[in-house]
Amino acid sequence: MTEILPLRLGINIDHVATIRNARGGNAPDPVRAALLAIEAGADGITAHLREDRRHIRDEDMARLNLEITKPLNFEMAATEEMKAIALRVKPHAVCLVPEKRQERTTEGGLDIVGQREHLAPYIAELTKAGIRVSLFIEADAGPIEMAKKLGAPVIELHTGAYCEALEHGDRTKVDREFARLDTGAALAGRLGLEVHAGHGLDFYSAEQVAMLPEVRELNIGHFLVGEGFFIGLPLAIRQMRAAMDRGRAKARART
Ligand code: PXP
């Protein structure tokens, strides 16, 4: 019988910075959003420092690390510049993601099979500095097994294709993508990897993904920041927590 462990909620505050940067000033402050998210029950804060600094800036990363009381998950591309910043900021965790300048958001998981030679020493250096490394990958056997070989303790499964299928109402694809997440999470669990998931999640999809017993953390940003406009960020976070609890309760009922 699989033990169903608690599910953490990490809040990604990138899009608060996107709105701030639209005017070039200091408001709305992403660090204030992070503090509010923690007050509302977030277990951690995620922020992506992109090469082009389109949302989060270097000083946001430094302030987040100093001011928040919950773990900081620093999302970044596996570049030398970002490694130097991570080694200076020393966040609780680093999540390595692919990054293309032209993309609107992180499209697809990191190609850790193709980049294994580059990633092996990169992951080792961050790990040696006491940073927990997570790899943002597709839920397929190849990258999951490679994550284990590379020595990363955590993987984050890309839920984008599943969420997109839901949005398009494509039932066949929804079932296929959910099965892919389910199989991938189970394999990662057997390999002893800690499993996180994220990208494109809303109340419904988060509840579904929460039913996968191996998943220990969801990282959610865009939907919650958007929902914040209508009902306020704290209430949106509490409602997300309730959706995740419903999913977890269903998972428990199945065992
Ligand atoms: N996890 C990772 C690794 C991501 O790159 C993102 C998007 O920045 C998220 C989670 C959050 O995705 P969303 O903003 O769509 O909830």
Boltz pocket constraint, residues with backbone or C-beta under 6 A from the ligand:
constraints:
  - pocket:
      binder: B
      contacts: [[A, 12], [A, 14], [A, 48], [A, 75], [A, 95], [A, 97], [A, 105], [A, 106], [A, 136], [A, 156], [A, 197], [A, 198], [A, 199], [A, 200], [A, 201], [A, 219], [A, 220], [A, 221], [A, 222], [A, 223]]
      max_distance: 6.0
